[in-house]
Amino acid sequence: MASDEVLDTAALLAWPVERLRGCLVVHSQREELVRISPDRGLVLEAAELVWATPTEDALTKARELATTTGDIAGLSNVDFELLALVLERGVILVTDDYRLQNLCELGGIAWSSVTTEGIRSMWSWELRCSGCKLVIDAPKEPYPDRNLGNCRECGAELALRRRR
C-alpha cells in the first residue's frame, strides 16, 4: 500500500507485515508496541513503515475536534498524534478505536476498521456524578488515567457518559 493510510496499533498487531508496508504510523506507537507486544515490535522494524510526526498545528486541530464531542477525555497521546496526522495529510485512518472513529465521522475524515464492524452512530459525551447525577459539560482535556475527578456538589466520582 502507498502511504494513504494511517494505522493505529490494532492494525500493527493484527495485519500481516506485507499489508503494513508503506503505511503511515507515529513514532509514539513504538513505545506502545514494546509495552503491548515486544516480539511484534521487533518484527515491525522490517515492515518498511513510514514513521511520521504531526505538526503542532495539526495536534491543536485534533484536540479542538476531540473537545467538541467530549472524546478528548478517553484519548491517549498516541490517539491524538494519529488523528493529527490524518488531519494533516488528508488520508484514511485505520482504527478499531470507537472514539477515533467517532471523531473521524464528525470531522469528515475517511476511516476503516481493522477487525471490528466500527461505529454505527456518532456519540457525544458528558460528565455525570455517580452520586447526585449532576451533569457537567464534556471535559476539555485528556484524562489518560481515567480519573475524572469528583463532583463539586456531593464529592462522588465523576463518570463519562453518553450525552442523550
Summary of the structure (lengths in Angstrom):
residues: 164
radius of gyration: 17.0
end to end distance: 40.0
largest distance: 54.8
contacts: 509
relative contact order: 0.16
helix: 41%
strand: 17%
